[in-house]
């Protein structure tokens, strides 16, 4: 990592009221070449969702410490809070869609299925998918309608939202929902309440019993649900989430290891170092050095 960079926010745009924006990846490449977005080939954290549809030559896309090959009709999903990086060596062609968490919640309520897994540790989690030619043609056709409406002097935002919801509905056809098939509606609801709690409390709570109490179930039941959805116990899932967040901060945040340890809820930096090494076999300093 040449430089540590901050979290990237959803910037103001003409489509901010719509809650999403669609653009050609060539615009990013041009801005990177000019130095305006020089960081995009380095891991950077995003505070919004990304849906990237690759349309041409092959390359790679980096998501949370893994490089995934991409080619024509490949689709990459980058969730809010994840880190990713673009391939400026091969510069594969793509259409990029960025959208807010609020808009994703609105659309998800009306969709049968979830576009983004509630956690990156789902057994069904796949950040990179491949569309059939028919699916790619269908999605690109909807994008053409969105683009045509955007060119109007007074764009119809509700209409564009409906079109974009149609895009996400088509994309959701590609997503495996393995854990939904193995769990009842009540079990899914309980598991997703736990994940929501984990996302909000991992810096204060790392005890599975406490989470079980907060979501109104037993430790045994919570473990069962976590195993069904992720093949991990509740404690293993908690630790995996903390370690992934630690790696993200070590990779991106311009902060000392002591500050990161404190932000993650460790009273002593030595405890954080021991915890990190136990789960990764390297110290935080060694991890940062390996990324350099």
CORFENFEN-V312904 format. One record per backbone hydrogen bond with DSSP energy under -0.5 kcal/mol. CO is the residue of the C=O (numbers start at 1). NH is the residue of the N-H. E is the energy in kcal/mol with one decimal. If there is no record, write none. Layout:
co->CO nh->NH e->E
co->CO nh->NH e->E
//
This chain:
co->7 nh->9 e->-0.5
co->8 nh->47 e->-2.6
co->9 nh->11 e->-1.0
co->13 nh->16 e->-1.7
co->15 nh->18 e->-0.7
co->15 nh->19 e->-1.3
co->15 nh->20 e->-1.0
co->19 nh->100 e->-2.2
co->21 nh->98 e->-2.5
co->23 nh->96 e->-3.0
co->24 nh->27 e->-1.6
co->24 nh->28 e->-0.6
co->25 nh->28 e->-0.6
co->25 nh->29 e->-2.1
co->26 nh->30 e->-2.5
co->27 nh->31 e->-2.1
co->28 nh->32 e->-2.5
co->29 nh->33 e->-2.3
co->30 nh->34 e->-1.7
co->31 nh->36 e->-1.4
co->31 nh->37 e->-1.6
co->32 nh->35 e->-0.9
co->35 nh->38 e->-0.9
co->37 nh->40 e->-1.5
co->39 nh->42 e->-2.9
co->40 nh->86 e->-3.3
co->44 nh->84 e->-2.1
co->45 nh->8 e->-3.5
co->46 nh->81 e->-3.1
co->49 nh->99 e->-1.9
co->50 nh->78 e->-2.6
co->51 nh->53 e->-0.5
co->51 nh->97 e->-2.3
co->52 nh->54 e->-0.7
co->52 nh->76 e->-2.7
co->53 nh->95 e->-2.5
co->54 nh->73 e->-2.5
co->56 nh->72 e->-0.6
co->59 nh->70 e->-2.4
co->61 nh->63 e->-0.5
co->61 nh->68 e->-3.3
co->62 nh->85 e->-1.7
co->63 nh->66 e->-0.9
co->66 nh->63 e->-3.0
co->66 nh->68 e->-0.6
co->68 nh->61 e->-2.2
co->70 nh->59 e->-2.4
co->71 nh->74 e->-2.3
co->73 nh->131 e->-3.0
co->74 nh->54 e->-2.9
co->75 nh->129 e->-3.1
co->76 nh->52 e->-2.7
co->76 nh->78 e->-0.5
co->77 nh->79 e->-0.5
co->78 nh->50 e->-2.7
co->79 nh->82 e->-2.2
co->82 nh->46 e->-1.9
co->83 nh->64 e->-2.4
co->84 nh->44 e->-2.2
co->85 nh->62 e->-2.0
co->86 nh->88 e->-0.9
co->87 nh->91 e->-1.3
co->93 nh->55 e->-1.9
co->93 nh->56 e->-1.0
co->94 nh->25 e->-2.5
co->95 nh->53 e->-2.8
co->96 nh->23 e->-2.4
co->97 nh->51 e->-2.7
co->98 nh->21 e->-2.4
co->99 nh->49 e->-2.7
co->100 nh->104 e->-2.0
co->101 nh->105 e->-2.1
co->102 nh->106 e->-1.9
co->103 nh->107 e->-2.4
co->104 nh->108 e->-2.8
co->105 nh->109 e->-1.6
co->106 nh->110 e->-0.5
co->107 nh->110 e->-1.2
co->107 nh->111 e->-0.5
co->108 nh->111 e->-1.1
co->111 nh->113 e->-1.1
co->119 nh->122 e->-1.4
co->122 nh->125 e->-1.5
co->127 nh->77 e->-2.8
co->129 nh->75 e->-3.4
co->132 nh->136 e->-2.5
co->133 nh->137 e->-2.4
co->134 nh->138 e->-2.2
co->135 nh->139 e->-2.5
co->136 nh->140 e->-2.6
co->137 nh->141 e->-1.9
co->138 nh->142 e->-1.6
co->139 nh->143 e->-2.1
co->140 nh->144 e->-1.9
co->141 nh->145 e->-1.5
co->142 nh->146 e->-2.2
co->143 nh->147 e->-2.8
co->144 nh->148 e->-2.3
co->145 nh->149 e->-2.2
co->146 nh->150 e->-2.3
co->147 nh->151 e->-1.4
co->149 nh->152 e->-1.4
co->152 nh->155 e->-0.5
co->155 nh->157 e->-1.1
co->156 nh->160 e->-2.1
co->157 nh->161 e->-2.4
co->158 nh->162 e->-1.9
co->159 nh->163 e->-2.1
co->160 nh->164 e->-2.5
co->161 nh->165 e->-2.6
co->162 nh->166 e->-1.7
co->163 nh->167 e->-1.6
co->164 nh->168 e->-2.3
co->165 nh->169 e->-2.1
co->166 nh->170 e->-2.0
co->167 nh->171 e->-2.4
co->168 nh->172 e->-2.3
co->169 nh->173 e->-0.6
co->170 nh->173 e->-0.9
co->171 nh->174 e->-2.0
co->171 nh->175 e->-0.5
co->172 nh->175 e->-0.7
co->177 nh->180 e->-0.7
co->177 nh->181 e->-1.3
co->178 nh->181 e->-0.6
co->178 nh->182 e->-0.9
co->179 nh->183 e->-0.9
co->184 nh->188 e->-2.6
co->185 nh->189 e->-2.3
co->186 nh->190 e->-2.1
co->187 nh->191 e->-2.7
co->188 nh->192 e->-2.7
co->189 nh->193 e->-1.7
co->190 nh->194 e->-1.9
co->191 nh->195 e->-2.2
co->192 nh->196 e->-2.1
co->193 nh->197 e->-2.4
co->194 nh->198 e->-2.9
co->195 nh->199 e->-2.5
co->196 nh->200 e->-1.3
co->197 nh->201 e->-1.8
co->198 nh->202 e->-1.6
co->201 nh->204 e->-1.9
co->201 nh->205 e->-3.2
co->206 nh->208 e->-0.6
co->207 nh->211 e->-1.5
co->208 nh->212 e->-2.4
co->209 nh->213 e->-2.0
co->210 nh->214 e->-2.0
co->211 nh->215 e->-1.9
co->212 nh->216 e->-0.5
co->212 nh->217 e->-2.7
co->213 nh->216 e->-0.8
co->218 nh->222 e->-2.5
co->219 nh->223 e->-2.3
co->220 nh->224 e->-1.9
co->221 nh->225 e->-2.4
co->222 nh->226 e->-2.4
co->223 nh->227 e->-2.3
co->224 nh->228 e->-2.1
co->225 nh->229 e->-2.1
co->226 nh->230 e->-2.8
co->226 nh->231 e->-0.6
co->226 nh->232 e->-0.9
co->227 nh->231 e->-1.5
co->229 nh->123 e->-2.7
co->233 nh->237 e->-2.4
co->234 nh->238 e->-2.4
co->235 nh->239 e->-2.6
co->236 nh->240 e->-2.5
co->237 nh->241 e->-2.1
co->238 nh->242 e->-2.3
co->239 nh->243 e->-2.7
co->240 nh->244 e->-2.3
co->241 nh->245 e->-2.3
co->242 nh->246 e->-2.4
co->243 nh->247 e->-2.6
co->244 nh->248 e->-2.3
co->245 nh->249 e->-2.4
co->246 nh->250 e->-2.7
co->247 nh->251 e->-1.9
co->248 nh->252 e->-1.8
co->249 nh->253 e->-0.7
co->253 nh->255 e->-2.1
co->256 nh->260 e->-2.3
co->257 nh->261 e->-2.7
co->258 nh->262 e->-1.9
co->259 nh->263 e->-2.6
co->260 nh->264 e->-1.9
co->261 nh->266 e->-2.7
co->262 nh->265 e->-1.5
co->265 nh->267 e->-0.6
co->268 nh->271 e->-0.6
co->268 nh->272 e->-1.4
co->269 nh->273 e->-2.4
co->270 nh->274 e->-2.3
co->271 nh->275 e->-2.4
co->272 nh->276 e->-2.9
co->273 nh->277 e->-2.4
co->274 nh->278 e->-2.3
co->275 nh->279 e->-1.4
co->276 nh->280 e->-1.7
co->277 nh->281 e->-2.6
co->283 nh->287 e->-2.3
co->284 nh->288 e->-2.5
co->285 nh->289 e->-2.3
co->286 nh->290 e->-2.1
co->287 nh->291 e->-1.1
co->288 nh->292 e->-0.8
co->289 nh->292 e->-0.8
//
